[in-house]
Amino acid sequence: MATPLPPLLSLLTLLLSFSSLFRPSLPSSDSFLYGGCSQTKYPPNSPYESNLDSLLTSLVNSATYSAYNKYTVMGSSPQDVIYGLYQCRGDLAMPDCATCVARSVSQFGVVCPQTSGGAIQLQGCFVKYDNTSFLGVLDKTVVLKKCGPSIGYNVEAMGRRDAVLGSMGGASGPYRVGGSGDVQGVAQCVGDLSMSQCQDCLAEAIGRLKSDCGTAVYGDMFLGKCYARYSTNGAHVYSKSDGPSHGDSEKTFAIIIGLLAGVALLIIFLTFIRKIFGGNGK
Ligand SMILES: *[C@@H]1O[C@H](CO)[C@@H](O)[C@H](O)[C@H]1NC(C)=O
């Protein structure tokens, strides 16, 4: 009897490579929101450049096990010191957080070529580095403001929007979600802020969202260290459970895991059968 194992193992390999094909391309948490860069540039092949490389590597590695982290890379001279951090959105699972941070880190070379400081915000994560310390420093500068088209003066819808924003403002913790009817909201601080700094930042973002976005169907207010967003009527989707593509990728992943489990069971079964028949055949 020909051994059944090699074809099964190559099927397993095939399925595994399929799963790695499906996984990275689907989550919408990787789409780009904004990038900001410092005016000053570092010289190519400088110690600063290699420190930046090791900083970004540390950030990507850390994102496989933590939703937030900060690092300081000490140079041999004071001007080579570099500070950096990342923050994943509160609802992102660990593999998606790592994928998001890796994706934004890979965009620095294009968005901020050789600049001594830079920040990139994707839907699911924020990454920033600089040669002056910004860690633990509250920054309420508006970096991205987007208001959707107006829905006209709809008292009821605006009342729900204000209630959702109000409940997020009154909540505690660095990641806040709210919802009422067709209105959804999300707000988050970067993890280096203290509780009171975070509250201060979110109050500003939420206040600006109300005043600047008026009766818009959705609003995005990103400040230096926090953001608040809302949407009505599915104008925007924020949380990963609402992203249809993400749901699909999780389904695909579940199917692949199921197939893998089936194949593993089959291998165990066939090995068992082979042992029995192999033993009898002697
Ligand atoms: C940051 O880097 C720029 C460009 O190399 C340099 O001009 C500036 O002095 C640096 N700032 C600090 C605090 O080292």
The ligand as a MOL file (V3000), in Angstrom:
LIG
                    3D

  0  0  0     0  0            999 V3000
M  V30 BEGIN CTAB
M  V30 COUNTS 14 14 0 0 0
M  V30 BEGIN ATOM
M  V30 1 C 15.9910 66.6560 15.0420 0
M  V30 2 O 16.5440 66.3860 13.7790 0
M  V30 3 C 16.7570 67.5350 12.9810 0
M  V30 4 C 17.2870 67.0600 11.6230 0
M  V30 5 O 18.4020 66.2180 11.7460 0
M  V30 6 C 17.7050 68.4970 13.6910 0
M  V30 7 O 17.8310 69.6660 12.9190 0
M  V30 8 C 17.1580 68.8460 15.0570 0
M  V30 9 O 18.0950 69.6510 15.7670 0
M  V30 10 C 16.8950 67.5780 15.8400 0
M  V30 11 N 16.2970 67.8950 17.1260 0
M  V30 12 C 16.7490 67.3720 18.2580 0
M  V30 13 C 16.0420 67.7930 19.5060 0
M  V30 14 O 17.6970 66.6060 18.3070 0
M  V30 END ATOM
M  V30 BEGIN BOND
M  V30 1 1 1 2
M  V30 2 1 1 10
M  V30 3 1 2 3
M  V30 4 1 3 4
M  V30 5 1 3 6
M  V30 6 1 4 5
M  V30 7 1 6 7
M  V30 8 1 6 8
M  V30 9 1 8 9
M  V30 10 1 8 10
M  V30 11 1 10 11
M  V30 12 1 11 12
M  V30 13 1 12 13
M  V30 14 2 12 14
M  V30 END BOND
M  V30 END CTAB
M  END
